[in-house]
Amino acid sequence: MMMVFLAWLGLLFFFLITSPFNSSSALPSSHFPSHLPLCHPHESSALLHFKNSLSITNDTSYFSSCSYWYGINNPNSTVYWNMSRDCCTWSGVTCDEVSGHVVRLDLGCSGLHGIIHSNNSLFLLTHLQSLVLFSNQLYVSEISPHFGRFSSMIHLDLSDSGFTGQLPLEFSYLSSLVTLDLQWNFELRLETSSLKRIVANLTSLKELRLSHVKMSFASPNSFMNLSTSLTSLDLRESGLTGEFPENIFHLPRLQKLDLSYNRNLSGSFPQYNWSSQLRNLNLSGTGFLIDLPYLTQTLKSLNTLFLRSCNFRGSYPALLGNLTQITSLDLSYNNFSGQIPWSFLNLEKLIHLGLAGNNFIEPALAQEEGEGQTSKQKKTKSRGKSGIGDGGKVPFVIKLAWI
C-alpha cells in the first residue's frame, strides 16, 4: 500500500513541475525582470564631480525661453543625482544594456551654469556616444582638446551654450560623428587649419551646423572634402568670405544648405551633370548670382527657397521661372516691382510667401476667395508697414493654411 502511495505522489509531483500553469514561461515577463548591469563606480563618481563643478540657474525666464524655443517644459536635471540610486537611472543618463557604461548624456536646456575646464570629470566618460548640452549657460568655457577623447561619439550638440575660443584640432579625432552642432556659440572660432582637418576626418558626418560661429579667417575651400554622406549643412551668418566650392552642390545626399547672410561669400552653380536631392536652399544676403529659372528647373526636389536681398540674373518677372513645386518662398528686399505673377506659383502647395521690401502693386485679390481656390482653402496674412491697406502694396508675408 505504501509503494502505491509513493508512486502516486511521484506522478503528482511530476505533473506539477511540468504543468504549463506552473511554468515560468506562462507568467508575465515582469515577474522575471532582466537585471541590467550596474553603473560603473568610476563613472558614477565622474558624473557627480561633473554635477558639482557647475551650478543650476534659478532664472525662470531661462526655462521659459527653453519652453518657447525648444518645447522643453521638463528638462533633464542633475539636481537629484546621488549615490543612493544607480547612475543608469539618473535623469538624462543612458547606459549600455550589456556593458553598463554611460553612453548618452542628455542635458539640453538643463540650466547648467559655469565653466567646463579641461580637467573636468566629464572627459572621463570615454564610452559616450551622444552628448547633448545645448542651451546651457557655460559662458567663457573654451572647448577643450579633451573632447577628442570621445572616440565613440556619434552625436555631439554643444549649441547655444556660450563656448568660446578656437575649436581644437583634436575634434578631428571624432571620426565616428554623424551629427555635430556648434551653432549659436558667437565667440567660438574656426580657422582654416583645424577646419580642413576636421572636415577631412569626419567621414561619417551627416549633419553639420556651424551658424553664427566665427569663420572669417577660414577659407570656404576648407569644406571641399566634406563627407559624401552629408544631408544638412548650416553655415548661416558665420563671416565666410570668398568663393564657395562648387563641388558641395554635387554632394549626392545633401538636402539642406543654408549659407545666408555671409555678405562676402560668392559662388556659382554647376552647369553640367547636376543631379541633386536639395530640398531646402537659403542664399539670402550672399553674393551669389542667382539664375532662378535654372535653379527651379534643375532642383526637382526643391520645396523651400529663401532668396532675400540677392543678386539675380535676368529681369523680373522673366527671372521667376516655374515655381510650382515650391512650398516656402522668400523674395523679400529685392526691389522687384509690378504685379505678382501668381501663375508662376502653385497656390495649392504654397504655405509661405515673403515679399517685403519690394515695390509690388496690389494685385486683384479676387483669387483670395475666388478663382483657383476651393471652399477648404483659407488664406491668412501677417501685415506690416507695407501690408495691404497701407498704400496698396502686398503684405510682408502671405501664409496659406489649407484646412
ZAMARGU-4260 file (C-alpha; in steps of 0.2 Angstrom, whole numbers, plus 5000, padded with zeros to 4 digits):
<rodrens>
0) 5000/5000/5000 | 5014/5012/5004 | 5023/5008/4987 | 5007/5013/4978 | 5005/5029/4988
5) 5023/5034/4985 | 5021/5030/4966 | 5005/5041/4966 | 5014/5055/4975 | 5029/5055/4962
10) 5017/5056/4947 | 5008/5071/4956 | 5025/5080/4958 | 5030/5077/4940 | 5013/5084/4934
15) 5015/5099/4945 | 5033/5104/4939 | 5029/5101/4920 | 5012/5109/4920 | 5011/5125/4909
20) 5001/5133/4923 | 5017/5132/4934 | 5030/5136/4921 | 5039/5152/4921 | 5035/5154/4903
25) 5017/5156/4907 | 5020/5170/4919 | 5021/5188/4914 | 5039/5194/4910 | 5038/5207/4923
30) 5039/5194/4936 | 5056/5190/4930 | 5065/5206/4926 | 5081/5206/4917 | 5094/5214/4928
35) 5104/5227/4918 | 5122/5229/4923 | 5125/5242/4937 | 5133/5259/4933 | 5152/5258/4934
40) 5158/5266/4950 | 5171/5277/4942 | 5158/5283/4930 | 5146/5287/4944 | 5159/5297/4953
45) 5164/5306/4937 | 5145/5311/4934 | 5144/5318/4952 | 5160/5328/4950 | 5153/5335/4934
50) 5137/5339/4943 | 5146/5348/4957 | 5158/5358/4945 | 5143/5368/4939 | 5128/5376/4947
55) 5110/5377/4941 | 5102/5393/4937 | 5087/5399/4946 | 5082/5411/4932 | 5064/5407/4927
60) 5065/5417/4911 | 5078/5405/4905 | 5067/5390/4907 | 5053/5400/4899 | 5064/5403/4884
65) 5068/5384/4883 | 5050/5380/4883 | 5046/5393/4870 | 5061/5389/4858 | 5063/5371/4860
70) 5046/5365/4868 | 5055/5358/4883 | 5045/5360/4898 | 5053/5347/4910 | 5071/5346/4905
75) 5083/5333/4912 | 5091/5339/4928 | 5107/5334/4938 | 5098/5341/4954 | 5093/5323/4960
80) 5109/5314/4955 | 5115/5305/4971 | 5123/5289/4976 | 5108/5281/4983 | 5102/5276/4966
85) 5111/5268/4952 | 5118/5281/4940 | 5110/5272/4925 | 5093/5278/4932 | 5098/5296/4934
90) 5089/5310/4924 | 5097/5312/4907 | 5109/5297/4909 | 5108/5282/4897 | 5119/5266/4900
95) 5123/5252/4888 | 5112/5237/4892 | 5126/5225/4891 | 5142/5234/4897 | 5134/5246/4909
100) 5145/5260/4903 | 5137/5278/4901 | 5134/5280/4883 | 5122/5295/4882 | 5121/5311/4892
105) 5106/5322/4888 | 5106/5339/4897 | 5100/5351/4884 | 5091/5366/4892 | 5095/5359/4910
110) 5101/5376/4917 | 5119/5371/4919 | 5129/5387/4924 | 5148/5388/4925 | 5164/5384/4916
115) 5169/5367/4909 | 5188/5366/4912 | 5200/5354/4903 | 5201/5344/4919 | 5183/5342/4921
120) 5177/5324/4925 | 5166/5324/4910 | 5181/5319/4900 | 5182/5303/4910 | 5166/5296/4902
125) 5176/5289/4887 | 5162/5277/4881 | 5150/5292/4877 | 5141/5290/4861 | 5130/5305/4862
130) 5132/5321/4872 | 5119/5334/4872 | 5122/5351/4881 | 5113/5364/4870 | 5106/5380/4878
135) 5115/5380/4894 | 5125/5394/4902 | 5143/5388/4900 | 5149/5406/4896 | 5168/5408/4894
140) 5170/5389/4893 | 5184/5385/4880 | 5181/5369/4870 | 5194/5358/4877 | 5206/5347/4867
145) 5200/5333/4878 | 5184/5332/4868 | 5195/5322/4856 | 5194/5308/4869 | 5177/5303/4864
150) 5182/5292/4850 | 5165/5283/4850 | 5155/5299/4849 | 5141/5299/4836 | 5130/5314/4841
155) 5138/5330/4849 | 5127/5345/4852 | 5135/5360/4861 | 5125/5373/4853 | 5119/5390/4861
160) 5129/5387/4877 | 5142/5401/4876 | 5158/5391/4872 | 5172/5402/4866 | 5190/5401/4859
165) 5197/5391/4845 | 5190/5374/4840 | 5204/5362/4844 | 5212/5351/4831 | 5208/5336/4842
170) 5190/5337/4836 | 5196/5328/4821 | 5198/5313/4831 | 5179/5311/4832 | 5179/5301/4816
175) 5163/5292/4821 | 5152/5308/4822 | 5136/5308/4812 | 5129/5325/4819 | 5139/5340/4825
180) 5130/5355/4831 | 5140/5370/4837 | 5129/5384/4831 | 5125/5400/4841 | 5141/5400/4850
185) 5145/5418/4845 | 5163/5418/4852 | 5168/5401/4845 | 5181/5402/4831 | 5186/5391/4817
190) 5201/5393/4806 | 5207/5385/4790 | 5220/5373/4798 | 5208/5365/4810 | 5193/5366/4799
195) 5202/5357/4785 | 5207/5343/4796 | 5190/5341/4805 | 5181/5340/4788 | 5193/5328/4781
200) 5192/5316/4796 | 5174/5316/4799 | 5169/5304/4785 | 5153/5298/4793 | 5146/5316/4796
205) 5128/5318/4790 | 5123/5335/4799 | 5135/5349/4802 | 5128/5365/4810 | 5140/5380/4812
210) 5129/5395/4810 | 5134/5410/4820 | 5152/5403/4823 | 5166/5415/4819 | 5174/5409/4802
215) 5180/5425/4795 | 5198/5418/4795 | 5193/5401/4787 | 5194/5398/4769 | 5177/5392/4761
220) 5188/5379/4752 | 5190/5370/4769 | 5174/5362/4765 | 5179/5354/4749 | 5181/5337/4757
225) 5165/5335/4766 | 5158/5318/4769 | 5148/5312/4754 | 5135/5306/4767 | 5131/5324/4772
230) 5112/5328/4772 | 5112/5345/4780 | 5125/5360/4781 | 5121/5376/4790 | 5134/5390/4789
235) 5122/5404/4791 | 5130/5421/4796 | 5147/5414/4800 | 5158/5428/4792 | 5164/5417/4777
240) 5172/5427/4764 | 5177/5421/4746 | 5171/5408/4733 | 5161/5394/4740 | 5167/5377/4732
245) 5155/5372/4718 | 5158/5353/4722 | 5147/5355/4738 | 5132/5356/4727 | 5136/5339/4720
250) 5136/5330/4737 | 5124/5316/4732 | 5113/5316/4749 | 5113/5334/4753 | 5095/5340/4756
255) 5098/5356/4766 | 5110/5370/4763 | 5110/5387/4772 | 5123/5400/4768 | 5113/5415/4772
260) 5120/5432/4777 | 5138/5429/4773 | 5138/5445/4764 | 5155/5442/4756 | 5153/5424/4751
265) 5150/5421/4732 | 5149/5406/4721 | 5141/5398/4706 | 5131/5383/4702 | 5136/5368/4692
270) 5131/5369/4674 | 5133/5351/4669 | 5128/5334/4676 | 5120/5342/4692 | 5108/5330/4700
275) 5104/5335/4717 | 5092/5330/4732 | 5092/5348/4738 | 5075/5352/4747 | 5079/5367/4757
280) 5091/5381/4750 | 5094/5398/4758 | 5106/5410/4749 | 5098/5426/4757 | 5111/5440/4759
285) 5125/5432/4749 | 5135/5437/4734 | 5129/5423/4723 | 5122/5427/4706 | 5105/5419/4706
290) 5098/5411/4690 | 5081/5407/4697 | 5074/5398/4682 | 5089/5387/4681 | 5088/5383/4700
295) 5070/5378/4700 | 5071/5368/4683 | 5087/5358/4689 | 5082/5355/4708 | 5067/5344/4706
300) 5066/5341/4724 | 5067/5359/4730 | 5052/5365/4741 | 5060/5379/4752 | 5069/5393/4744
305) 5075/5409/4753 | 5082/5422/4742 | 5080/5439/4752 | 5092/5453/4747 | 5100/5444/4732
310) 5108/5447/4715 | 5098/5440/4701 | 5102/5436/4683 | 5089/5442/4671 | 5075/5455/4674
315) 5059/5452/4684 | 5047/5444/4680 | 5056/5433/4667 | 5068/5428/4681 | 5055/5419/4691
320) 5054/5403/4680 | 5042/5389/4686 | 5040/5389/4705 | 5025/5377/4706 | 5035/5364/4717
325) 5039/5377/4730 | 5030/5377/4746 | 5040/5391/4755 | 5047/5406/4745 | 5055/5422/4751
330) 5060/5435/4738 | 5060/5450/4751 | 5070/5465/4748 | 5075/5463/4730 | 5067/5479/4724
335) 5055/5470/4712 | 5041/5480/4705 | 5025/5477/4695 | 5012/5464/4699 | 5015/5447/4707
340) 5014/5434/4693 | 5003/5422/4703 | 5003/5410/4688 | 5021/5405/4692 | 5015/5399/4709
345) 5006/5384/4714 | 4994/5391/4727 | 4988/5373/4732 | 5006/5370/4739 | 5012/5387/4745
350) 5012/5389/4763 | 5024/5404/4765 | 5027/5418/4753 | 5039/5433/4758 | 5038/5448/4748
355) 5043/5463/4760 | 5054/5477/4754 | 5048/5476/4736 | 5038/5488/4726 | 5024/5477/4720
360) 5007/5485/4717 | 4992/5476/4724 | 4985/5463/4713 | 4967/5459/4710 | 4964/5449/4726
365) 4949/5440/4719 | 4960/5425/4720 | 4960/5425/4739 | 4942/5418/4740 | 4938/5415/4722
370) 4947/5409/4706 | 4959/5395/4709 | 4953/5391/4727 | 4941/5379/4735 | 4930/5382/4750
375) 4943/5372/4760 | 4956/5385/4757 | 4959/5399/4770 | 4972/5412/4767 | 4979/5422/4782
380) 4991/5436/4781 | 5004/5444/4793 | 5004/5463/4788 | 5017/5476/4791 | 5020/5494/4787
385) 5019/5489/4768 | 5005/5477/4770 | 4988/5478/4761 | 4978/5493/4767 | 4994/5504/4768
390) 4997/5511/4752 | 4990/5497/4742 | 5006/5486/4742 | 5005/5467/4746 | 5009/5460/4763
395) 5026/5456/4770 | 5021/5438/4771 | 5007/5428/4764 | 5004/5412/4774 | 4992/5399/4766
400) 4984/5386/4778 | 4974/5373/4770 | 4960/5366/4781
</rodrens>
